[in-house]
């Protein structure tokens, strides 16, 4: 497999699993962590961009 281990779809699956486990076990912390992980994977990935020469000039 040549997929990135932290690609958004895999992170979304991990979040779904954590959320389900949290619901089944009654662990609110794990459930919340899973929801957060899913939400972050659905958000567009914005890498911090460094513009050369920003503010100089």
C-alpha positions as CSV (number, residue, x, y, z in Angstrom):
1,X,0.0,0.0,0.0
2,X,1.3,3.4,-0.9
3,X,-1.3,5.4,0.9
4,X,-0.4,8.0,3.5
5,X,-1.3,6.6,6.9
6,X,-2.7,10.0,8.0
7,X,-4.8,10.7,4.9
8,X,-8.2,12.4,5.6
9,X,-10.3,9.3,4.7
10,X,-8.3,7.1,7.1
11,X,-8.5,9.7,9.8
12,X,-12.2,9.9,9.3
13,X,-12.5,6.1,9.7
14,X,-10.4,6.2,12.9
15,X,-12.6,9.0,14.2
16,X,-15.8,7.0,13.4
17,X,-14.4,3.9,15.2
18,X,-13.4,6.0,18.3
19,X,-16.8,7.6,18.4
20,X,-18.6,4.2,18.1
21,X,-16.4,2.7,20.8
22,X,-17.1,5.7,23.1
23,X,-20.8,5.3,22.6
24,X,-20.7,1.5,23.2
25,X,-18.6,1.8,26.4
26,X,-20.2,5.0,27.6
27,X,-16.8,6.8,27.5
28,X,-17.7,10.4,26.7
29,X,-14.0,11.4,26.3
30,X,-13.4,8.8,23.6
31,X,-16.7,9.6,21.8
32,X,-15.8,13.3,21.8
33,X,-12.3,12.6,20.6
34,X,-13.7,10.6,17.7
35,X,-16.1,13.3,16.7
36,X,-13.2,15.8,16.8
37,X,-11.0,13.6,14.7
38,X,-13.8,13.1,12.1
39,X,-14.5,16.9,12.0
40,X,-10.8,17.7,11.5
41,X,-10.4,15.1,8.7
42,X,-13.5,16.6,6.9
43,X,-12.1,20.2,7.1
44,X,-9.9,21.2,4.1
45,X,-6.3,20.6,4.9
46,X,-4.6,24.0,5.1
47,X,-0.9,23.9,5.5
48,X,0.8,27.0,6.9
49,X,2.2,28.7,3.9
50,X,5.3,30.9,4.2
51,X,5.3,33.6,1.6
52,X,8.8,34.7,0.8
53,X,9.3,38.4,1.2
54,X,6.1,38.9,3.2
55,X,6.1,42.3,4.8
56,X,9.3,43.3,3.3
57,X,9.9,45.7,0.8
